Amino acid sequence: MSKLILYIFVIPFIIWALDSVNINVIFKLGKHTNYQARVLYMAVIFSLSYLVVSFLYDFMNVFSNIFWQILYIERNILI
């Protein structure tokens, strides 16, 4: 459930960030260049959002584990 929430926040941010990149310049002039550019754009959006969400999720899990370990150690010291 927390990954879904992260995806809801990350995907619009990635779209906003990639909005400034002109991908059409990469492709040669031709019949299907606009379609190819949109497919590449969607693939880049999904790839970047997966990487960012995975990083944030792992980052939150590591610090959550560290927090609970510190809390457990302090609780045992006080008892």
C-alpha positions as CSV (number, residue, x, y, z in Angstrom):
1,M,0.0,0.0,0.0
2,S,2.8,2.4,0.8
3,K,4.4,1.8,-2.7
4,L,1.1,2.7,-4.3
5,I,1.1,6.0,-2.4
6,L,4.6,6.6,-3.4
7,Y,3.7,6.0,-7.1
8,I,0.8,8.4,-6.8
9,F,3.2,11.2,-5.8
10,V,6.3,10.2,-7.9
11,I,4.7,9.7,-11.3
12,P,3.3,13.3,-11.7
13,F,6.7,14.6,-10.5
14,I,8.6,12.6,-13.1
15,I,6.1,13.7,-15.8
16,W,6.7,17.3,-14.7
17,A,10.5,16.9,-14.7
18,L,10.5,15.2,-18.2
19,D,8.3,17.9,-19.6
20,S,11.3,20.1,-20.2
21,V,13.1,17.5,-22.4
22,N,12.5,17.6,-26.1
23,I,12.6,14.0,-27.1
24,N,11.5,14.6,-30.7
25,V,14.9,16.0,-31.6
26,I,16.4,12.5,-31.0
27,F,14.4,10.9,-33.8
28,K,14.8,11.3,-37.6
29,L,12.2,13.0,-39.6
30,G,9.6,10.5,-40.7
31,K,6.1,9.2,-40.7
32,H,6.0,7.7,-37.2
33,T,8.4,9.8,-35.3
34,N,5.7,11.4,-33.1
35,Y,4.3,8.0,-32.1
36,Q,7.8,6.6,-31.4
37,A,8.7,9.6,-29.3
38,R,5.6,9.2,-27.2
39,V,6.3,5.5,-26.6
40,L,9.9,6.3,-25.6
41,Y,8.5,9.1,-23.3
42,M,6.1,6.7,-21.6
43,A,8.9,4.0,-21.2
44,V,11.2,6.6,-19.6
45,I,8.5,7.8,-17.3
46,F,7.7,4.3,-16.0
47,S,11.3,3.3,-15.7
48,L,12.3,6.4,-13.8
49,S,9.2,6.2,-11.5
50,Y,10.0,2.6,-10.7
51,L,13.6,3.5,-9.8
52,V,12.6,6.5,-7.7
53,V,9.9,4.6,-5.8
54,S,12.2,1.6,-5.2
55,F,14.9,3.9,-3.8
56,L,12.5,5.8,-1.6
57,Y,10.8,2.6,-0.3
58,D,14.1,1.0,0.5
59,F,15.3,4.2,2.1
60,M,12.2,4.4,4.3
61,N,12.5,0.7,5.3
62,V,16.2,1.1,6.3
63,F,15.6,4.1,8.5
64,S,12.5,2.6,9.9
65,N,14.5,-0.5,11.0
66,I,17.2,1.7,12.5
67,F,14.6,3.8,14.4
68,W,13.0,0.7,15.9
69,Q,16.3,-0.8,16.8
70,I,17.3,2.3,18.6
71,L,14.0,2.5,20.3
72,Y,14.3,-1.2,21.4
73,I,17.8,-0.6,22.7
74,E,16.8,2.5,24.7
75,R,13.8,0.6,26.1
76,N,16.0,-2.2,27.3
77,I,18.5,0.2,28.9
78,L,15.7,1.9,30.9
79,I,14.3,-1.3,32.2
